[in-house]
Amino acid sequence: MANELQGMVEKRGAGLWLTHVFMIIGILVIFFPIWLAFVASTVTQAEIVSPPMPLVPGDQFWENYSAALFSGVNVPVSTMLFNSLIMAMGIAIGKIAISLLSAFAIVYFRFPCRTMFFWMIFLTLMLPVEVRIVPTYEVVAGFGMLNSYGGLIFPLIASATATFLFRQFFLTIPDELAEAARVDGARPMRFFWDIVIPMSRTNIAALFVILFIYGWNQYLWPLLITTDPEMNTIVMGIKQMFPSGDDVADWPVIMATSILAMIPPVIVVVSMQKLFIRGLVDSEK
């Protein structure tokens, strides 16, 4: 019996060791291109275009990042980062707020055809932005929201996926809580704010991370409705930095811009990591 237990421990130890080895290799494979981009953002143009490219950071860190942040190519990167931050925050908060209210209404209010309305919302998953982009553009232009934060945010704040996820979670909340709140004289919105929202905290955090990155990575919609360079987002800015024709790319500034573009999503993911994981895997909400 002792020999069998020892053999099981040894097998488990070997498997754990191999798991860590593969995990480390995977991390290195993913991290290596990011490291190369960071190194390229700290050296001169000549060092990048003259092989072999260095693998250690250079001495041009402050020069390249200052040029990207405050000069840029068309617009300073600081302006584009601010635009992307406003857009991503607006989309994430807007989607969560609308989805919470719509899911709450569908689950806790009794009105005719509520199931049909839910499935009508759910069917919009079959219509991505690219399919409805022309009529959406016409509506936004008609309201005079071109080259504005409202035009960047409002057309993208409805989310059938978030509504579905919140609805499924609200169905797991015991009916006794709603009955107790009703007996205590709490009105529906009081029940919503004091009970439903606190219980949905981990779900909100998980969705916020996903929706923030979704908004941050938007390219087609901002490209369509913004003609003023001052309204460019960071994803648009990186694309515009690449040369056309016989122009020469300023690779250190482009790489510095790419690194700066990764920082806000990384901060959001790292700062909300625990809540994000709990919102995805924790069964005890």
TORTIVEX-165151 format. One line per field, with one value per atom (N, C-alpha, C): residue number from 1; residue in one letter; atom name; x, y, z. Coordinates in steps of 0.1 Angstrom, whole numbers. Atoms other than C-alpha are relative to their C-alpha. Layout:
% TORTIVEX-165151
num <- c(NUM;...)
residu <- c(A;...)
atome <- c(CA;...)
east <- c(X;...)
north <- c(Y;...)
up <- c(Z;...)
***
This chain:
% TORTIVEX-165151
num <- c(1;1;1;2;2;2;3;3;3;4;4;4;5;5;5;6;6;6;7;7;7;8;8;8;9;9;9;10;10;10;11;11;11;12;12;12;13;13;13;14;14;14;15;15;15;16;16;16;17;17;17;18;18;18;19;19;19;20;20;20;21;21;21;22;22;22;23;23;23;24;24;24;25;25;25;26;26;26;27;27;27;28;28;28;29;29;29;30;30;30;31;31;31;32;32;32;33;33;33;34;34;34;35;35;35;36;36;36;37;37;37;38;38;38;39;39;39;40;40;40;41;41;41;42;42;42;43;43;43;44;44;44;45;45;45;46;46;46;47;47;47;48;48;48;49;49;49;50;50;50;51;51;51;52;52;52;53;53;53;54;54;54;55;55;55;56;56;56;57;57;57;58;58;58;59;59;59;60;60;60;61;61;61;62;62;62;63;63;63;64;64;64;65;65;65;66;66;66;67;67;67;68;68;68;69;69;69;70;70;70;71;71;71;72;72;72;73;73;73;74;74;74;75;75;75;76;76;76;77;77;77;78;78;78;79;79;79;80;80;80;81;81;81;82;82;82;83;83;83;84;84;84;85;85;85;86;86;86;87;87;87;88;88;88;89;89;89;90;90;90;91;91;91;92;92;92;93;93;93;94;94;94;95;95;95;96;96;96;97;97;97;98;98;98;99;99;99;100;100;100;101;101;101;102;102;102;103;103;103;104;104;104;105;105;105;106;106;106;107;107;107;108;108;108;109;109;109;110;110;110;111;111;111;112;112;112;113;113;113;114;114;114;115;115;115;116;116;116;117;117;117;118;118;118;119;119;119;120;120;120;121;121;121;122;122;122;123;123;123;124;124;124;125;125;125;126;126;126;127;127;127;128;128;128;129;129;129;130;130;130;131;131;131;132;132;132;133;133;133;134;134;134;135;135;135;136;136;136;137;137;137;138;138;138;139;139;139;140;140;140;141;141;141;142;142;142;143;143;143;144;144;144;145;145;145;146;146;146;147;147;147;148;148;148;149;149;149;150;150;150;151;151;151;152;152;152;153;153;153;154;154;154;155;155;155;156;156;156;157;157;157;158;158;158;159;159;159;160;160;160;161;161;161;162;162;162;163;163;163;164;164;164;165;165;165;166;166;166;167;167;167;168;168;168;169;169;169;170;170;170;171;171;171;172;172;172;173;173;173;174;174;174;175;175;175;176;176;176;177;177;177;178;178;178;179;179;179;180;180;180;181;181;181;182;182;182;183;183;183;184;184;184;185;185;185;186;186;186;187;187;187;188;188;188;189;189;189;190;190;190;191;191;191;192;192;192;193;193;193;194;194;194;195;195;195;196;196;196;197;197;197;198;198;198;199;199;199;200;200;200;201;201;201;202;202;202;203;203;203;204;204;204;205;205;205;206;206;206;207;207;207;208;208;208;209;209;209;210;210;210;211;211;211;212;212;212;213;213;213;214;214;214;215;215;215;216;216;216;217;217;217;218;218;218;219;219;219;220;220;220;221;221;221;222;222;222;223;223;223;224;224;224;225;225;225;226;226;226;227;227;227;228;228;228;229;229;229;230;230;230;231;231;231;232;232;232;233;233;233;234;234;234;235;235;235;236;236;236;237;237;237;238;238;238;239;239;239;240;240;240;241;241;241;242;242;242;243;243;243;244;244;244;245;245;245;246;246;246;247;247;247;248;248;248;249;249;249;250;250;250;251;251;251;252;252;252;253;253;253;254;254;254;255;255;255;256;256;256;257;257;257;258;258;258;259;259;259;260;260;260;261;261;261;262;262;262;263;263;263;264;264;264;265;265;265;266;266;266;267;267;267;268;268;268;269;269;269;270;270;270;271;271;271;272;272;272;273;273;273;274;274;274;275;275;275;276;276;276;277;277;277;278;278;278;279;279;279;280;280;280;281;281;281;282;282;282;283;283;283;284;284;284;285;285;285)
residu <- c(M;M;M;A;A;A;N;N;N;E;E;E;L;L;L;Q;Q;Q;G;G;G;M;M;M;V;V;V;E;E;E;K;K;K;R;R;R;G;G;G;A;A;A;G;G;G;L;L;L;W;W;W;L;L;L;T;T;T;H;H;H;V;V;V;F;F;F;M;M;M;I;I;I;I;I;I;G;G;G;I;I;I;L;L;L;V;V;V;I;I;I;F;F;F;F;F;F;P;P;P;I;I;I;W;W;W;L;L;L;A;A;A;F;F;F;V;V;V;A;A;A;S;S;S;T;T;T;V;V;V;T;T;T;Q;Q;Q;A;A;A;E;E;E;I;I;I;V;V;V;S;S;S;P;P;P;P;P;P;M;M;M;P;P;P;L;L;L;V;V;V;P;P;P;G;G;G;D;D;D;Q;Q;Q;F;F;F;W;W;W;E;E;E;N;N;N;Y;Y;Y;S;S;S;A;A;A;A;A;A;L;L;L;F;F;F;S;S;S;G;G;G;V;V;V;N;N;N;V;V;V;P;P;P;V;V;V;S;S;S;T;T;T;M;M;M;L;L;L;F;F;F;N;N;N;S;S;S;L;L;L;I;I;I;M;M;M;A;A;A;M;M;M;G;G;G;I;I;I;A;A;A;I;I;I;G;G;G;K;K;K;I;I;I;A;A;A;I;I;I;S;S;S;L;L;L;L;L;L;S;S;S;A;A;A;F;F;F;A;A;A;I;I;I;V;V;V;Y;Y;Y;F;F;F;R;R;R;F;F;F;P;P;P;C;C;C;R;R;R;T;T;T;M;M;M;F;F;F;F;F;F;W;W;W;M;M;M;I;I;I;F;F;F;L;L;L;T;T;T;L;L;L;M;M;M;L;L;L;P;P;P;V;V;V;E;E;E;V;V;V;R;R;R;I;I;I;V;V;V;P;P;P;T;T;T;Y;Y;Y;E;E;E;V;V;V;V;V;V;A;A;A;G;G;G;F;F;F;G;G;G;M;M;M;L;L;L;N;N;N;S;S;S;Y;Y;Y;G;G;G;G;G;G;L;L;L;I;I;I;F;F;F;P;P;P;L;L;L;I;I;I;A;A;A;S;S;S;A;A;A;T;T;T;A;A;A;T;T;T;F;F;F;L;L;L;F;F;F;R;R;R;Q;Q;Q;F;F;F;F;F;F;L;L;L;T;T;T;I;I;I;P;P;P;D;D;D;E;E;E;L;L;L;A;A;A;E;E;E;A;A;A;A;A;A;R;R;R;V;V;V;D;D;D;G;G;G;A;A;A;R;R;R;P;P;P;M;M;M;R;R;R;F;F;F;F;F;F;W;W;W;D;D;D;I;I;I;V;V;V;I;I;I;P;P;P;M;M;M;S;S;S;R;R;R;T;T;T;N;N;N;I;I;I;A;A;A;A;A;A;L;L;L;F;F;F;V;V;V;I;I;I;L;L;L;F;F;F;I;I;I;Y;Y;Y;G;G;G;W;W;W;N;N;N;Q;Q;Q;Y;Y;Y;L;L;L;W;W;W;P;P;P;L;L;L;L;L;L;I;I;I;T;T;T;T;T;T;D;D;D;P;P;P;E;E;E;M;M;M;N;N;N;T;T;T;I;I;I;V;V;V;M;M;M;G;G;G;I;I;I;K;K;K;Q;Q;Q;M;M;M;F;F;F;P;P;P;S;S;S;G;G;G;D;D;D;D;D;D;V;V;V;A;A;A;D;D;D;W;W;W;P;P;P;V;V;V;I;I;I;M;M;M;A;A;A;T;T;T;S;S;S;I;I;I;L;L;L;A;A;A;M;M;M;I;I;I;P;P;P;P;P;P;V;V;V;I;I;I;V;V;V;V;V;V;V;V;V;S;S;S;M;M;M;Q;Q;Q;K;K;K;L;L;L;F;F;F;I;I;I;R;R;R;G;G;G;L;L;L;V;V;V;D;D;D;S;S;S;E;E;E;K;K;K)
atome <- c(N;CA;C;N;CA;C;N;CA;C;N;CA;C;N;CA;C;N;CA;C;N;CA;C;N;CA;C;N;CA;C;N;CA;C;N;CA;C;N;CA;C;N;CA;C;N;CA;C;N;CA;C;N;CA;C;N;CA;C;N;CA;C;N;CA;C;N;CA;C;N;CA;C;N;CA;C;N;CA;C;N;CA;C;N;CA;C;N;CA;C;N;CA;C;N;CA;C;N;CA;C;N;CA;C;N;CA;C;N;CA;C;N;CA;C;N;CA;C;N;CA;C;N;CA;C;N;CA;C;N;CA;C;N;CA;C;N;CA;C;N;CA;C;N;CA;C;N;CA;C;N;CA;C;N;CA;C;N;CA;C;N;CA;C;N;CA;C;N;CA;C;N;CA;C;N;CA;C;N;CA;C;N;CA;C;N;CA;C;N;CA;C;N;CA;C;N;CA;C;N;CA;C;N;CA;C;N;CA;C;N;CA;C;N;CA;C;N;CA;C;N;CA;C;N;CA;C;N;CA;C;N;CA;C;N;CA;C;N;CA;C;N;CA;C;N;CA;C;N;CA;C;N;CA;C;N;CA;C;N;CA;C;N;CA;C;N;CA;C;N;CA;C;N;CA;C;N;CA;C;N;CA;C;N;CA;C;N;CA;C;N;CA;C;N;CA;C;N;CA;C;N;CA;C;N;CA;C;N;CA;C;N;CA;C;N;CA;C;N;CA;C;N;CA;C;N;CA;C;N;CA;C;N;CA;C;N;CA;C;N;CA;C;N;CA;C;N;CA;C;N;CA;C;N;CA;C;N;CA;C;N;CA;C;N;CA;C;N;CA;C;N;CA;C;N;CA;C;N;CA;C;N;CA;C;N;CA;C;N;CA;C;N;CA;C;N;CA;C;N;CA;C;N;CA;C;N;CA;C;N;CA;C;N;CA;C;N;CA;C;N;CA;C;N;CA;C;N;CA;C;N;CA;C;N;CA;C;N;CA;C;N;CA;C;N;CA;C;N;CA;C;N;CA;C;N;CA;C;N;CA;C;N;CA;C;N;CA;C;N;CA;C;N;CA;C;N;CA;C;N;CA;C;N;CA;C;N;CA;C;N;CA;C;N;CA;C;N;CA;C;N;CA;C;N;CA;C;N;CA;C;N;CA;C;N;CA;C;N;CA;C;N;CA;C;N;CA;C;N;CA;C;N;CA;C;N;CA;C;N;CA;C;N;CA;C;N;CA;C;N;CA;C;N;CA;C;N;CA;C;N;CA;C;N;CA;C;N;CA;C;N;CA;C;N;CA;C;N;CA;C;N;CA;C;N;CA;C;N;CA;C;N;CA;C;N;CA;C;N;CA;C;N;CA;C;N;CA;C;N;CA;C;N;CA;C;N;CA;C;N;CA;C;N;CA;C;N;CA;C;N;CA;C;N;CA;C;N;CA;C;N;CA;C;N;CA;C;N;CA;C;N;CA;C;N;CA;C;N;CA;C;N;CA;C;N;CA;C;N;CA;C;N;CA;C;N;CA;C;N;CA;C;N;CA;C;N;CA;C;N;CA;C;N;CA;C;N;CA;C;N;CA;C;N;CA;C;N;CA;C;N;CA;C;N;CA;C;N;CA;C;N;CA;C;N;CA;C;N;CA;C;N;CA;C;N;CA;C;N;CA;C;N;CA;C;N;CA;C;N;CA;C;N;CA;C;N;CA;C;N;CA;C;N;CA;C;N;CA;C;N;CA;C;N;CA;C;N;CA;C;N;CA;C;N;CA;C;N;CA;C;N;CA;C;N;CA;C;N;CA;C;N;CA;C;N;CA;C;N;CA;C;N;CA;C;N;CA;C;N;CA;C;N;CA;C;N;CA;C;N;CA;C;N;CA;C;N;CA;C;N;CA;C;N;CA;C;N;CA;C;N;CA;C;N;CA;C;N;CA;C;N;CA;C;N;CA;C;N;CA;C;N;CA;C;N;CA;C;N;CA;C;N;CA;C;N;CA;C;N;CA;C;N;CA;C;N;CA;C;N;CA;C;N;CA;C;N;CA;C;N;CA;C;N;CA;C;N;CA;C;N;CA;C;N;CA;C;N;CA;C;N;CA;C;N;CA;C;N;CA;C;N;CA;C;N;CA;C;N;CA;C;N;CA;C;N;CA;C;N;CA;C;N;CA;C;N;CA;C;N;CA;C;N;CA;C;N;CA;C;N;CA;C;N;CA;C;N;CA;C;N;CA;C;N;CA;C)
east <- c(8;0;9;-9;28;7;-7;46;-9;10;14;-2;2;9;13;-12;46;0;0;42;-10;10;10;6;-6;29;10;-10;58;-6;7;35;-6;6;16;11;-11;49;6;-6;62;-10;10;29;-1;0;29;12;-12;65;-1;2;57;-10;10;26;7;-7;48;10;-10;74;-7;8;48;-6;6;32;10;-10;65;4;-3;73;-11;11;38;1;-1;43;12;-11;77;-3;4;63;-9;10;35;7;-7;58;11;-12;87;-4;3;69;-2;2;59;13;-14;95;7;-6;107;-6;6;82;5;-5;94;14;-13;130;1;1;122;-4;5;106;11;-10;138;14;-12;164;-3;2;170;-5;5;156;11;-11;190;2;-2;193;-11;11;159;2;-1;165;13;-13;200;1;0;199;15;11;204;-6;6;179;4;-4;190;-11;9;174;-1;0;181;-4;4;166;11;-10;184;-1;-1;190;-9;9;162;-14;13;134;-8;7;125;-3;1;131;-12;11;108;-14;14;80;-4;5;80;-4;4;79;-14;13;49;-11;11;30;-4;2;34;1;-1;41;-8;7;29;3;-2;25;-10;11;-9;-5;5;-21;8;-7;-3;-7;6;-8;-8;7;-19;-15;14;-50;-7;6;-57;-3;2;-53;-12;12;-78;-13;12;-103;-4;3;-100;-5;4;-103;-15;13;-135;-10;8;-149;-2;0;-140;-8;8;-154;-14;14;-185;-8;6;-192;-2;1;-185;-11;9;-205;-14;13;-234;-6;5;-237;-4;4;-237;-12;12;-262;-13;12;-287;-3;2;-282;-6;5;-288;-15;14;-320;-9;9;-334;-1;2;-326;-8;8;-341;-15;14;-373;-6;4;-375;-3;1;-371;-10;8;-390;-13;12;-417;-9;9;-448;-7;7;-459;-2;3;-473;12;-10;-449;14;-14;-419;10;-9;-404;3;-2;-409;10;-10;-391;14;-14;-362;6;-6;-358;2;-3;-360;13;-13;-331;11;-11;-312;3;-2;-317;9;-9;-298;15;-14;-266;3;-2;-271;3;-2;-267;12;-12;-231;0;-1;-221;2;-3;-208;-12;12;-242;-9;9;-261;7;-8;-234;-4;5;-249;-12;11;-283;4;-5;-265;7;-7;-243;-10;10;-273;-7;7;-290;9;-9;-259;3;-2;-253;-13;13;-290;-1;0;-285;12;-11;-254;11;-10;-231;13;-13;-203;11;-11;-169;-3;3;-182;1;-1;-179;-13;13;-216;-2;0;-213;8;-9;-185;-6;4;-203;-15;14;-241;-4;4;-245;5;-6;-225;-3;2;-239;-11;10;-267;7;-7;-256;-10;8;-277;7;-7;-250;0;1;-248;-14;14;-286;-3;2;-287;7;-8;-259;-7;6;-276;-13;13;-310;2;-2;-296;5;-4;-280;-11;11;-311;-10;9;-331;5;-5;-308;-2;2;-316;-13;12;-341;-12;12;-377;-3;3;-378;6;-6;-355;-9;9;-379;-13;11;-408;2;-3;-391;2;-1;-382;-14;13;-418;-8;7;-431;5;-7;-406;-4;4;-421;10;-10;-391;-6;5;-401;10;-9;-386;14;-13;-358;9;-8;-348;5;-4;-347;12;-10;-326;13;-13;-300;5;-5;-298;3;-1;-300;6;-4;-296;14;-13;-267;12;-11;-245;2;-2;-251;6;-5;-242;14;-13;-208;10;-10;-186;-3;4;-206;2;-3;-204;15;-14;-167;6;-5;-161;-5;5;-183;7;-7;-166;13;-13;-132;-2;2;-145;-5;6;-165;10;-10;-137;10;-9;-113;-7;8;-141;0;1;-145;14;-13;-108;5;-5;-101;-9;9;-129;8;-7;-115;-10;8;-142;-9;9;-168;6;-6;-145;6;-5;-129;-11;11;-163;-5;7;-177;9;-9;-146;8;-9;-130;9;-9;-114;11;-11;-79;0;0;-85;-9;9;-111;5;-5;-89;2;-3;-86;14;-13;-54;2;-1;-61;0;-1;-68;14;-13;-36;11;-11;-14;-1;1;-28;5;-3;-23;15;-15;14;7;-7;23;1;-2;37;-8;6;21;9;-9;40;15;-15;77;4;-3;74;7;-7;96;-7;7;80;10;-8;93;-3;3;94;2;-1;106;-13;12;76;-12;11;52;0;-1;65;-4;3;63;-15;14;27;-7;6;19;1;-2;33;-10;9;13;-14;14;-19;-3;3;-15;-2;-1;-11;-14;14;-48;-7;7;-63;7;-8;-35;-3;3;-42;-14;13;-79;-1;0;-73;7;-8;-47;-8;7;-67;-13;13;-99;1;-3;-83;-8;7;-98;-15;14;-133;-4;2;-130;-1;0;-121;-12;12;-148;-13;12;-174;-1;1;-165;-2;0;-161;-7;6;-176;-15;14;-209;-8;7;-217;1;-1;-225;-5)
north <- c(-12;0;13;-12;24;2;-1;16;6;-5;23;15;-15;57;8;-7;66;1;0;57;11;-10;79;14;-13;108;3;-3;104;3;-3;103;14;-13;133;11;-10;152;1;-1;144;7;-7;155;14;-14;187;7;-6;194;2;-2;188;11;-10;210;14;-13;239;3;-2;233;5;-4;236;14;-13;266;11;-10;284;2;-1;276;8;-8;289;15;-14;321;7;-6;327;2;-2;321;12;-11;346;13;-12;371;5;-4;371;11;-11;392;13;-12;417;6;-5;419;6;-6;425;13;-13;453;10;-9;468;4;-3;465;10;-9;481;14;-13;510;8;-7;518;2;-1;518;10;-9;539;-7;6;534;-8;7;523;-13;12;496;-10;9;482;-6;4;481;-7;7;468;-13;13;431;-3;5;415;10;-10;434;-4;3;438;-6;7;417;6;-7;441;14;-14;475;10;-10;505;12;-12;540;11;-10;558;-1;2;550;13;-12;585;8;-7;600;-6;6;575;1;-1;575;14;-14;612;5;-3;615;-6;6;591;7;-5;606;14;-14;643;5;-4;644;-9;9;613;3;-2;612;10;-10;630;6;-5;633;-6;6;628;-12;13;593;2;-3;608;4;-3;622;-12;12;589;-10;9;570;5;-6;594;-3;3;589;-15;15;551;-3;3;552;4;-5;573;-10;9;550;-13;13;518;0;-2;530;2;-3;543;-12;12;511;-10;10;488;4;-4;509;0;-1;515;-14;13;478;-7;6;467;6;-7;493;-4;3;486;-15;14;448;-4;3;448;4;-4;468;-9;8;448;-14;14;414;1;-1;426;1;-2;437;-13;12;404;-11;11;382;4;-4;402;7;-7;420;-9;8;403;9;-8;419;-9;8;405;-2;3;388;2;-3;392;-10;10;359;3;-3;370;12;-11;403;-4;4;385;-7;7;362;10;-10;393;7;-6;408;-10;10;375;-2;2;373;10;-11;405;-5;5;384;-4;4;373;12;-12;409;8;-7;421;14;-14;457;2;-1;451;-1;2;440;12;-11;470;13;-11;495;12;-11;516;7;-7;522;7;-6;528;13;-12;554;11;-10;571;6;-5;574;9;-8;587;13;-12;612;9;-8;623;7;-7;631;9;-9;651;-5;5;628;-5;4;623;8;-6;631;4;-3;629;-13;12;606;-7;6;600;-9;9;587;-12;12;564;-10;9;550;-5;4;550;-11;11;527;-14;13;500;-4;3;500;-11;11;474;-13;13;439;-11;12;408;-10;10;386;3;-4;406;-2;2;406;-14;14;369;-5;5;363;5;-6;386;-7;7;370;-14;14;335;1;-1;347;4;-5;365;-12;11;333;-10;8;316;6;-7;342;-6;6;326;10;-9;339;5;-4;341;14;-13;372;11;-9;390;1;0;380;7;-6;391;15;-14;425;6;-5;429;2;0;421;12;-11;447;13;-13;473;6;-5;476;0;-1;488;-7;7;471;5;-6;495;-1;2;493;-14;14;455;-1;1;460;5;-6;483;-6;5;467;-15;15;430;-5;6;422;5;-6;446;-6;6;434;-14;14;398;-2;1;405;5;-7;421;-8;7;393;-1;1;389;14;-13;427;2;-1;426;-8;8;398;6;-6;414;13;-13;448;-2;3;433;-3;4;417;11;-11;447;11;-10;471;-3;4;452;0;-1;449;15;-14;487;6;-5;494;-5;6;472;4;-4;488;8;-7;499;4;-3;498;11;-10;519;14;-13;547;5;-4;547;6;-4;552;14;-12;580;12;-11;601;4;-6;624;10;-9;647;-8;7;635;0;-1;647;-10;10;620;-14;14;591;-8;9;561;-5;5;544;-11;11;514;6;-7;538;6;-7;557;-9;10;526;-3;3;517;12;-12;553;2;-2;552;-8;8;526;8;-9;542;-5;3;543;5;-4;544;-1;0;553;6;-5;567;-10;9;553;0;1;540;4;-3;554;-11;12;520;2;-2;531;6;-7;554;-9;9;528;-11;10;502;6;-7;527;2;-1;534;-13;13;497;-4;3;492;8;-9;522;-4;5;508;-12;12;476;3;-3;493;0;-1;503;-14;13;468;-9;8;451;5;-5;474;-5;4;466;-15;15;428;-3;3;428;4;-5;450;-7;7;430;-15;14;396;-9;9;380;0;-1;393;-6;6;383;-15;15;347;-5;4;345;1;-2;359;-11;11;331;-13;14;301;-2;2;307;-3;4;289;6;-6;306;15;-14;341;8)
up <- c(0;0;0;-1;9;-13;13;-24;-10;9;-43;2;-2;-26;-4;4;-32;-15;15;-69;-5;4;-71;2;-3;-55;-10;10;-79;-13;13;-109;0;-1;-97;0;1;-91;-13;14;-126;-9;8;-141;3;-4;-121;-6;5;-132;-15;14;-168;-4;2;-166;2;-2;-152;-11;11;-179;-13;12;-207;2;-3;-190;-2;1;-188;-15;14;-225;-7;6;-235;3;-4;-215;-8;7;-232;-15;14;-267;-2;1;-260;3;-4;-243;-9;8;-268;-10;9;-295;7;-8;-268;4;-4;-256;-12;12;-291;-3;2;-295;10;-10;-263;-3;4;-273;-12;12;-307;4;-4;-289;8;-8;-270;-8;8;-299;-11;11;-329;-13;12;-364;-7;7;-377;6;-7;-351;-4;3;-361;-15;14;-399;-4;2;-396;8;-7;-388;5;-8;-364;10;-9;-343;15;-14;-306;8;-9;-279;14;-13;-250;-3;2;-245;-2;4;-259;10;-9;-245;-6;5;-265;5;-6;-242;1;-2;-232;-12;13;-266;-8;8;-284;6;-6;-259;1;0;-256;-14;14;-294;-3;2;-294;8;-9;-265;-4;1;-273;-14;14;-310;-9;9;-328;-15;15;-366;-4;3;-371;13;-13;-335;11;-11;-302;5;-5;-288;13;-12;-255;-3;4;-273;-4;5;-290;11;-12;-257;8;-7;-241;-7;8;-269;2;-1;-267;14;-14;-229;2;-1;-231;-7;8;-258;7;-6;-240;13;-13;-206;-3;4;-222;-4;6;-241;12;-10;-211;11;-10;-186;-6;6;-210;-3;2;-220;13;-13;-184;6;-5;-173;-7;8;-201;2;-1;-198;14;-13;-161;1;-1;-164;-9;8;-193;5;-6;-177;13;-12;-144;-4;5;-163;-5;6;-181;10;-10;-150;10;-12;-123;-3;4;-142;-8;8;-156;-10;10;-188;-13;12;-221;-9;10;-245;5;-4;-223;-5;6;-235;-14;14;-271;-1;1;-264;4;-3;-248;-12;12;-278;-12;10;-301;3;-4;-281;-3;2;-283;-15;15;-321;-6;5;-325;0;1;-319;-15;13;-355;-9;8;-367;6;-5;-359;-6;4;-364;-15;15;-399;-8;8;-411;1;-2;-397;0;-1;-401;-8;8;-429;6;-6;-413;13;-12;-380;-2;3;-396;-4;4;-411;12;-12;-377;7;-7;-361;-7;7;-388;1;-2;-386;13;-13;-349;2;-1;-357;10;-10;-336;-7;6;-361;7;-7;-347;14;-14;-311;8;-8;-282;1;1;-283;-12;12;-318;1;-2;-308;9;-11;-278;-2;0;-282;-9;9;-312;4;-3;-295;15;-15;-259;2;-2;-265;-1;0;-257;3;-2;-262;9;-8;-247;14;-14;-215;6;-5;-212;3;-2;-216;12;-12;-190;13;-12;-165;3;-2;-171;6;-5;-165;15;-14;-133;9;-8;-120;2;-2;-125;11;-11;-99;13;-13;-72;5;-6;-48;0;0;-52;14;-13;-14;3;-2;-15;-6;6;-38;9;-9;-16;13;-12;15;-1;2;0;-2;2;-11;13;-13;24;8;-8;39;-6;6;16;-10;10;-8;-14;13;-42;-10;9;-73;-2;3;-79;13;-12;-42;1;1;-45;-10;10;-76;5;-5;-60;12;-13;-26;0;0;-34;-13;13;-71;-4;5;-79;9;-8;-49;-3;3;-57;-14;14;-94;-1;1;-85;-8;7;-98;-15;14;-130;-7;6;-136;-2;2;-131;-11;11;-155;-13;12;-181;-3;2;-176;-6;6;-184;-15;14;-216;-8;8;-227;-2;1;-220;-11;11;-242;-13;12;-268;-5;4;-268;-4;2;-267;-14;13;-298;-12;12;-320;-10;11;-354;-11;12;-381;3;-3;-364;2;-1;-352;-14;13;-387;-9;9;-403;4;-4;-382;5;-4;-373;-12;11;-399;6;-7;-374;7;-6;-365;16;-15;-329;6;-5;-325;-3;3;-336;12;-11;-313;-2;1;-306;-10;10;-328;-14;12;-357;-2;1;-349;-4;3;-350;-15;15;-385;-8;8;-397;0;-1;-386;-11;10;-412;-13;12;-443;-12;13;-477;-11;11;-510;4;-2;-506;14;-13;-471;9;-9;-444;14;-13;-412;11;-12;-379;10;-7;-363;16;-14;-328;6;-5;-324;-2;2;-339;11;-11;-314;14;-13;-285;1;0;-295;3;-2;-296;15;-14;-261;8;-8;-248;-2;2;-264;8;-8;-244;15;-14;-210;6;-7;-202;1;-2;-210;10;-10;-190;14;-14;-160;4;-3;-162;3;-3;-164;13;-13;-136;12;-12;-113;4;-2;-117;-2;3;-121;9;-10;-89;-3;3;-96;-13;13;-132;0;-1;-124;7;-7;-98;-8;8;-122;-10;10;-147;6;-5;-125;13;-13;-91;-1;0;-86;11;-12;-53;-1;3;-64;12)
***
